């Protein structure tokens, strides 16, 4: 396996502090390998993978592999995962498309850091099954429905944040497909048409622009970069950024959240905005607990932490942001590189070409 250091950010966070956060995540891990939101809390497949990625980045490889084994074992024959587990039992049998796609990001990230081909070969069928399930939920105009019910019916609504994350998952899935020499041309076309929908057709997605995730996720997922990304960030910076505290989760509430702030850090880093990314990373550290875990958020109007929980995925997002800023592990660029072309070129993004190819009207 490749050797990798532990991320640290000078004058903000030391290696020992990052290790402490990783250990706080591992302390919540169940014997099955599941990484719930907090001890005794529920597990969802997306946040589980994000926490596993943080364990890998911090060098807790055995714990990360155990988490990915949980993902492999809990996948259903159709390639999906239930939305929610608790104590080993399924609480919600429906499937979220974004949840089912994200394993591809985690597996590619783990390979970048460890170089473990046996791990990839073991997890590849799960990645393939998950992405095939998700691509089957794509509409003819490119967007992907957000959920499929236990009855097999799709919920005909597309979410911009989830679709942007799926764009990243397809990118990582295609890189894995190249590695294992198993071409997936349908994923290439799905990624292209999805990216086009994100860039050119905002009307395809449910309006949820009060949430900060819809602001930065098209950049984080690699569908939007360059001048368009800069304009997008500038347009709502004052709506979401609270000086010295991080960013709001919702634009009209006095509530800053750590995971969203760290994801904005990753998006800014991907844009080359290192100074602003570093400032936001430093700003969210008020959520750090002495045991190394992170509180989810702060209602800054009254100085109260809310919800009263220390979530694994908040610590996980922090570790991934620290790695991106410090360029420490071989996986540090997994979000920065999400816009690199794989397969179909993203430069051919004219509606006439896309709509002709998809069979939809211009």
Secondary structure, DSSP 8 states (H G I E B T S, - for coil): --------BTTTB-HHHHHHHHHHHHHTB-TTS-B-SSTTS-B-HHHHHHHHHHHHHTT-HHHHHHHHHHHHHH--TTS---SEEETTEEEE--EEHHHHHTHHHHHHHHHHHH--HHHHHHHHHHHHHHHHHHHTTB-TTS-B-SEE-TTS-EE----HHHHHHHHHHHHHHHHHHHHHT---HHHHHHHHHHHHHHHH-GGGS---TTBHHHHHHHHHTTS--HHHHHHHHHHHHHHHEETTTEEESBTTSSEEEHHHHHHHHHHHHHTT-HHHHHHHHHHGGGGB-TTS-BBSEEETTTTEESSS-B-HHHHHHHHHHHHHHHT-STTTTTTGGGGS--SS-TT---HHHHHHHHT---
